[in-house]
Amino acid sequence: MTHTHSPHLPPTPAERLHALDNLRAVMMWLGIVLHVTMVYTVRPMPVPWQDTISSEGADAVVGIIHAFRMPTFFIVAGFFVALLMQMRGAKGMLKNRVARLGAPFALLWPFLFVATSICVLLFVHRAARGTWGMDESLIVPIPGHPKIATIHLWFIWMLLWLSVATFALAPLARVVSAAWRLRLGRVFAWVASSTFGLAALALPLALLGLGYKGGFLESSGSFMPPLAEWLHNGLFYAFGLALYYQRSVLLAHYQRRWLLYVALGWVFITLSGMIVKMEFQQPGSIPHFAFYSGLVYNLCTWFWSVGVIGLFTRYLHRSNAVLRYLSQASYWVYLIHLPLTIIFGAMLVGEPLSVLAKCLINITATTTVALLSYHLLVRSTPLGALLTGKRYPFALPGLRVAGAARAT
């Protein structure tokens, strides 16, 4: 029997975990949309591959997704690290993170780095000369981005070391008295449930972004990221850690007020777009542009991050066959999607198609190949067990999903 739940009642603890698993899967898929769309932006992106056609609609899509996707990832990641700490202790948490993050990175990064590099060379050659080939001289170096990089795996690289830091700092938490932990928890609950408190959290992010173009922090992809990246992403991770210990109050709060937070996010992303467009058209027209641009963008980031958590907690908290399968596949999809988006994008360079058509074709092709490769090559193999902690028996996708649906 399928369990139902009134949207007006707070989800059970198990349903909250289903909601965050479902959210994580959707955020993974949005990575495909982001990396497909970014090659068609009017404003330059920090990547060397770019199609010969562009659209301001692509800029809007990239700006919207980028505003909340990775921050939400880090919040959810921090939440699950705290869960692991409570269930398995600090050593058990670290062992799990090394197995789920460190081992896949060590195993797959060399292959993905080479594959991505080849795809980039092919794309750039096709965009510059209209033919297939590879010429490294066509790649324009991007300041602040190393040649040997973590590529899109920077997230799991950084999350691995944040987990190590959590393990190292865990003994300090035991020094704090229960009374002080209670006080600190109450302060955090107020900040995290207050519109003004969340807005205040945007200020340090705006200051960290001052050293970046437009006030927007960019991932360097470095194995030794600059301090600003650790502080920026670490703030969201720490928020997720603290959120776990106040989950009963805060997740219920976000569930009730998700629409308000999403609406506030739209206000600030609209304002951000207006500021960026004005500065792009008339450089220097806005005093202290980087600060104000970063501030309004990060206001959107916080409101949307907690808003989507509330949205999923309220409406997508149940586990079903399709969402469960996509959640299980999401890690693999995240790992391999970037070279796929690049090579499919290269195939579409020069084709007489609109930006929208190219994006839809690429998103569909990348999603299909990623899911098929997961099912045929990963799900029922030791690699699948490494990624998800469980090895599933092989079955045709349609039959598997249909059977699972009948069992619920």
C-alpha positions as CSV (number, residue, x, y, z in Angstrom):
1,M,0.0,0.0,0.0
2,T,1.3,3.5,-0.8
3,H,1.5,5.7,2.2
4,T,-0.3,9.0,1.8
5,H,0.3,12.1,3.8
6,S,-1.7,15.3,4.2
7,P,0.2,18.3,2.9
8,H,-1.0,20.2,6.0
9,L,0.8,17.7,8.4
10,P,4.5,17.7,8.9
11,P,6.2,14.7,7.2
12,T,7.6,11.9,9.3
13,P,11.4,11.7,9.8
14,A,11.6,9.0,7.2
15,E,9.7,11.2,4.7
16,R,12.0,14.1,5.4
17,L,14.9,11.9,4.3
18,H,13.0,10.8,1.2
19,A,12.3,14.5,0.4
20,L,16.0,15.4,0.7
21,D,17.0,12.4,-1.4
22,N,14.5,13.5,-4.1
23,L,15.8,17.0,-3.9
24,R,19.4,15.8,-4.3
25,A,18.4,13.8,-7.4
26,V,16.7,16.8,-9.0
27,M,19.7,19.1,-8.2
28,M,21.9,16.5,-9.9
29,W,19.8,16.6,-13.1
30,L,19.8,20.4,-13.0
31,G,23.6,20.1,-13.4
32,I,22.9,18.7,-16.9
33,V,20.6,21.7,-17.7
34,L,23.2,24.1,-16.4
35,H,26.2,22.7,-18.3
36,V,24.2,22.4,-21.5
37,T,22.9,25.9,-21.4
38,M,26.0,27.7,-20.4
39,V,27.6,27.3,-23.8
40,Y,24.9,29.6,-25.3
41,T,25.1,32.6,-23.0
42,V,25.7,36.1,-24.2
43,R,28.0,37.0,-21.3
44,P,31.3,35.0,-21.2
45,M,31.3,31.9,-19.0
46,P,34.5,30.7,-17.2
47,V,34.9,27.8,-19.7
48,P,36.7,27.6,-23.0
49,W,34.0,25.9,-25.0
50,Q,31.2,28.1,-26.4
51,D,28.8,27.7,-29.3
52,T,28.8,30.3,-32.1
53,I,25.2,31.3,-31.3
54,S,23.9,32.7,-28.0
55,S,20.7,33.8,-26.3
56,E,20.0,36.0,-23.3
57,G,17.5,33.3,-22.3
58,A,20.5,31.0,-21.7
59,D,22.0,33.6,-19.3
60,A,18.8,33.7,-17.4
61,V,18.6,29.9,-17.0
62,V,22.2,29.7,-15.9
63,G,21.8,32.5,-13.4
64,I,18.7,31.0,-11.9
65,I,20.0,27.4,-11.5
66,H,23.4,28.6,-10.3
67,A,21.8,30.7,-7.6
68,F,20.6,27.8,-5.6
69,R,21.8,24.5,-6.9
70,M,25.3,24.1,-5.3
71,P,24.3,25.9,-2.1
72,T,21.4,23.5,-1.7
73,F,23.8,20.6,-2.4
74,F,26.1,21.8,0.4
75,I,23.2,22.3,2.9
76,V,21.8,18.8,2.2
77,A,25.4,17.3,2.4
78,G,25.9,18.9,5.8
79,F,22.6,17.6,6.9
80,F,23.5,14.0,6.0
81,V,26.9,14.3,7.5
82,A,25.3,15.3,10.8
83,L,22.9,12.3,10.4
84,L,25.9,10.0,9.9
85,M,27.6,11.4,12.9
86,Q,24.6,10.7,15.1
87,M,24.0,7.2,13.7
88,R,27.6,6.0,13.4
89,G,29.8,8.4,15.3
90,A,32.6,10.5,14.0
91,K,34.8,7.6,12.9
92,G,31.8,5.9,11.2
93,M,30.9,9.1,9.4
94,L,34.5,9.6,8.1
95,K,34.7,6.0,6.9
96,N,31.5,6.4,5.0
97,R,32.6,9.7,3.4
98,V,35.9,8.3,2.4
99,A,34.1,5.3,0.8
100,R,31.4,7.4,-0.9
101,L,33.4,10.4,-1.9
102,G,37.2,9.7,-1.7
103,A,37.1,6.3,-3.4
104,P,34.9,7.3,-6.4
105,F,37.1,10.4,-6.9
106,A,40.3,8.5,-6.9
107,L,38.9,5.8,-9.2
108,L,37.1,8.0,-11.7
109,W,38.8,11.4,-11.8
110,P,41.6,10.3,-14.1
111,F,39.2,8.9,-16.7
112,L,36.8,11.8,-16.4
113,F,39.6,14.4,-16.6
114,V,41.0,12.9,-19.8
115,A,37.5,12.4,-21.3
116,T,36.4,15.9,-20.5
117,S,39.7,17.4,-21.9
118,I,39.3,15.5,-25.2
119,C,35.7,16.6,-25.5
120,V,36.7,20.2,-24.9
121,L,39.4,20.1,-27.5
122,L,36.9,18.6,-30.0
123,F,34.3,21.2,-29.2
124,V,36.7,24.2,-29.5
125,H,38.1,22.9,-32.8
126,R,34.6,22.5,-34.3
127,A,33.5,25.9,-33.1
128,A,36.6,27.7,-34.4
129,R,37.2,25.9,-37.6
130,G,34.0,24.0,-38.4
131,T,35.7,20.6,-38.5
132,W,36.5,17.8,-36.1
133,G,40.0,17.9,-34.7
134,M,42.1,18.8,-31.7
135,D,44.4,21.8,-31.4
136,E,45.4,22.8,-27.9
137,S,46.5,26.2,-29.1
138,L,42.8,27.1,-29.6
139,I,42.2,26.9,-25.8
140,V,42.5,30.3,-24.2
141,P,43.8,29.9,-20.6
142,I,41.4,31.2,-18.0
143,P,43.0,33.1,-15.1
144,G,42.6,31.4,-11.7
145,H,41.7,28.0,-13.3
146,P,44.6,25.4,-13.2
147,K,45.3,23.2,-16.2
148,I,45.1,20.1,-14.1
149,A,41.8,20.5,-12.3
150,T,39.2,18.7,-10.4
151,I,36.7,19.6,-13.2
152,H,33.1,19.3,-12.1
153,L,34.2,16.9,-9.3
154,W,35.3,19.9,-7.2
155,F,32.1,19.4,-5.2
156,I,32.9,16.0,-3.9
157,W,36.6,16.9,-3.5
158,M,35.6,19.9,-1.3
159,L,32.9,17.9,0.5
160,L,35.4,15.2,1.3
161,W,37.7,17.6,3.0
162,L,34.8,19.4,4.8
163,S,33.9,16.0,6.2
164,V,37.5,15.4,7.3
165,A,37.3,18.9,9.0
166,T,34.1,17.9,10.7
167,F,35.7,14.7,12.1
168,A,38.7,16.7,13.3
169,L,36.6,19.3,15.0
170,A,34.0,16.9,16.5
171,P,35.9,16.6,19.9
172,L,35.5,20.3,20.4
173,A,31.7,20.0,20.4
174,R,31.9,17.7,23.4
175,V,33.7,20.5,25.3
176,V,30.7,22.8,25.0
177,S,28.3,22.3,27.8
178,A,24.7,21.1,27.1
179,A,23.4,24.5,28.3
180,W,25.5,26.4,25.7
181,R,24.6,23.9,23.0
182,L,21.0,24.6,23.7
183,R,21.5,28.3,23.6
184,L,23.5,28.1,20.3
185,G,20.8,25.9,18.8
186,R,18.1,28.4,19.7
187,V,20.1,31.3,18.1
188,F,20.6,29.3,14.9
189,A,17.0,28.3,14.8
190,W,16.0,32.0,15.0
191,V,18.5,33.0,12.3
192,A,17.5,30.2,10.0
193,S,13.8,30.8,10.4
194,S,13.9,34.6,10.2
195,T,13.7,36.5,6.9
196,F,16.2,39.0,8.4
197,G,18.4,36.3,9.7
198,L,18.7,34.6,6.4
199,A,19.2,38.0,4.7
200,A,22.1,38.7,7.1
201,L,23.8,35.4,6.0
202,A,24.1,37.0,2.5
203,L,26.4,39.7,3.7
204,P,29.5,37.5,4.3
205,L,29.0,35.9,1.0
206,A,28.9,39.3,-0.8
207,L,32.1,40.2,0.9
208,L,33.8,37.0,-0.1
209,G,32.7,37.6,-3.7
210,L,34.5,41.0,-3.9
211,G,37.5,39.4,-5.4
212,Y,35.6,37.9,-8.3
213,K,34.2,39.4,-11.5
214,G,30.7,40.7,-10.9
215,G,30.8,39.7,-7.2
216,F,30.0,36.1,-8.1
217,L,32.3,33.5,-6.6
218,E,33.5,30.9,-9.2
219,S,34.8,27.5,-8.5
220,S,38.5,27.4,-9.5
221,G,38.5,23.6,-9.9
222,S,41.9,23.6,-8.0
223,F,43.0,20.8,-5.8
224,M,44.0,23.6,-3.4
225,P,41.0,26.0,-3.6
226,P,41.4,29.6,-2.4
227,L,40.1,30.4,1.1
228,A,37.1,32.2,-0.3
229,E,35.8,29.0,-1.8
230,W,36.2,27.1,1.5
231,L,34.4,29.9,3.4
232,H,31.6,30.4,0.9
233,N,30.7,26.7,0.5
234,G,31.6,25.9,4.1
235,L,28.9,28.3,5.3
236,F,26.2,26.4,3.5
237,Y,27.7,23.1,4.7
238,A,27.8,24.3,8.3
239,F,24.2,25.5,7.9
240,G,23.2,22.0,6.9
241,L,25.0,20.5,9.9
242,A,23.2,22.8,12.3
243,L,19.9,22.3,10.4
244,Y,20.0,18.6,11.2
245,Y,20.0,19.3,15.0
246,Q,17.0,21.7,14.6
247,R,15.3,19.7,11.9
248,S,12.0,19.2,13.7
249,V,11.4,23.0,14.0
250,L,13.1,24.3,10.8
251,L,11.9,21.7,8.2
252,A,8.4,22.2,9.4
253,H,8.9,26.0,9.2
254,Y,10.3,25.8,5.6
255,Q,7.4,23.5,4.7
256,R,4.9,26.1,5.7
257,R,6.7,29.1,4.3
258,W,8.3,27.7,1.2
259,L,6.2,29.9,-1.2
260,L,7.2,33.1,0.6
261,Y,10.9,32.2,0.4
262,V,10.6,31.3,-3.3
263,A,8.8,34.5,-4.0
264,L,11.5,36.5,-2.2
265,G,14.1,34.7,-4.3
266,W,12.4,35.7,-7.5
267,V,12.4,39.4,-6.4
268,F,16.1,39.3,-5.7
269,I,17.1,37.3,-8.8
270,T,15.1,39.8,-10.9
271,L,16.9,42.7,-9.3
272,S,20.3,40.8,-9.8
273,G,19.5,40.4,-13.5
274,M,18.7,44.1,-13.9
275,I,21.9,45.1,-12.1
276,V,24.1,42.8,-14.2
277,K,22.5,43.8,-17.5
278,M,22.9,47.5,-16.7
279,E,26.6,47.0,-15.8
280,F,27.2,44.8,-18.8
281,Q,25.7,47.5,-21.2
282,Q,27.3,50.5,-19.4
283,P,30.5,49.3,-17.5
284,G,31.2,51.4,-14.5
285,S,27.6,52.8,-14.3
286,I,26.9,51.2,-10.9
287,P,29.2,52.2,-8.0
288,H,30.5,49.3,-5.9
289,F,28.9,47.0,-8.5
290,A,30.6,43.8,-7.3
291,F,29.3,44.2,-3.7
292,Y,25.7,45.0,-4.6
293,S,25.6,42.5,-7.3
294,G,26.9,39.7,-5.0
295,L,24.6,40.8,-2.2
296,V,21.3,40.6,-4.1
297,Y,22.3,37.4,-5.8
298,N,23.2,35.7,-2.5
299,L,19.9,37.0,-0.9
300,C,18.2,35.0,-3.7
301,T,20.5,32.1,-2.9
302,W,19.5,31.8,0.7
303,F,15.8,32.2,0.1
304,W,15.7,29.8,-2.8
305,S,17.8,27.2,-1.0
306,V,15.5,27.0,2.1
307,G,12.5,27.4,-0.2
308,V,13.2,24.4,-2.3
309,I,13.9,22.4,0.8
310,G,10.5,23.4,2.1
311,L,8.9,22.6,-1.2
312,F,10.3,19.1,-1.4
313,T,9.5,18.5,2.3
314,R,5.9,19.4,1.7
315,Y,5.1,17.9,-1.6
316,L,7.8,15.4,-2.6
317,H,8.5,13.7,0.6
318,R,7.2,10.2,-0.4
319,S,9.3,7.5,-2.0
320,N,8.1,6.0,-5.2
321,A,9.7,3.7,-7.8
322,V,10.6,6.5,-10.3
323,L,12.0,9.0,-7.8
324,R,13.8,6.2,-5.9
325,Y,15.5,5.0,-9.1
326,L,16.5,8.5,-10.2
327,S,17.9,9.2,-6.7
328,Q,20.0,6.0,-6.9
329,A,21.2,6.9,-10.4
330,S,21.9,10.6,-9.6
331,Y,25.5,10.1,-8.3
332,W,26.6,8.4,-11.5
333,V,24.7,10.9,-13.6
334,Y,26.6,13.7,-11.8
335,L,29.9,12.0,-12.4
336,I,29.7,11.5,-16.1
337,H,27.3,14.2,-17.3
338,L,29.9,16.9,-18.1
339,P,31.9,15.2,-21.0
340,L,28.5,14.1,-22.4
341,T,27.1,17.6,-22.5
342,I,30.3,18.9,-24.1
343,I,30.5,16.2,-26.9
344,F,26.8,16.4,-27.7
345,G,27.1,20.2,-27.7
346,A,30.0,19.9,-30.2
347,M,27.9,17.8,-32.5
348,L,25.3,20.6,-32.6
349,V,27.8,23.4,-33.4
350,G,27.0,24.9,-36.8
351,E,23.6,23.1,-37.1
352,P,20.7,25.3,-38.2
353,L,18.9,25.0,-35.0
354,S,17.7,27.5,-32.3
355,V,19.4,27.6,-28.9
356,L,16.2,26.1,-27.4
357,A,16.3,23.2,-29.8
358,K,20.0,22.5,-29.2
359,C,19.5,22.6,-25.4
360,L,16.5,20.2,-25.5
361,I,18.4,17.8,-27.8
362,N,21.5,17.8,-25.6
363,I,19.6,17.5,-22.3
364,T,17.6,14.6,-23.7
365,A,20.7,12.8,-25.2
366,T,22.8,13.3,-22.1
367,T,20.1,12.2,-19.7
368,T,19.4,9.1,-21.8
369,V,23.0,8.0,-22.1
370,A,23.7,8.7,-18.5
371,L,20.7,6.7,-17.3
372,L,21.3,3.8,-19.7
373,S,24.9,3.6,-18.8
374,Y,24.0,3.6,-15.1
375,H,21.5,0.7,-15.6
376,L,23.6,-1.4,-17.9
377,L,27.1,-0.8,-16.7
378,V,26.9,0.5,-13.1
379,R,23.8,-0.4,-11.1
380,S,24.4,-4.1,-10.8
381,T,28.2,-3.9,-10.6
382,P,30.8,-3.3,-7.8
383,L,31.0,0.3,-9.0
384,G,27.3,0.7,-8.3
385,A,27.8,-0.7,-4.8
386,L,30.7,1.8,-4.3
387,L,28.6,4.7,-5.3
388,T,25.3,3.9,-3.5
389,G,26.3,1.3,-0.9
390,K,24.1,-1.3,-2.4
391,R,24.4,-3.6,-5.4
392,Y,21.0,-4.1,-7.2
393,P,20.1,-7.2,-9.3
394,F,20.0,-6.6,-13.0
395,A,16.6,-6.0,-14.7
396,L,15.2,-4.2,-17.7
397,P,14.4,-0.6,-16.5
398,G,10.7,-0.7,-17.6
399,L,10.1,-4.1,-16.0
400,R,11.9,-3.1,-12.8
401,V,10.0,0.2,-12.4
402,A,6.7,-1.4,-13.2
403,G,7.2,-4.2,-10.7
404,A,8.3,-1.8,-8.0
405,A,5.2,0.4,-8.7
406,R,2.9,-2.7,-8.2
407,A,4.6,-3.5,-5.0
408,T,3.9,-0.1,-3.4
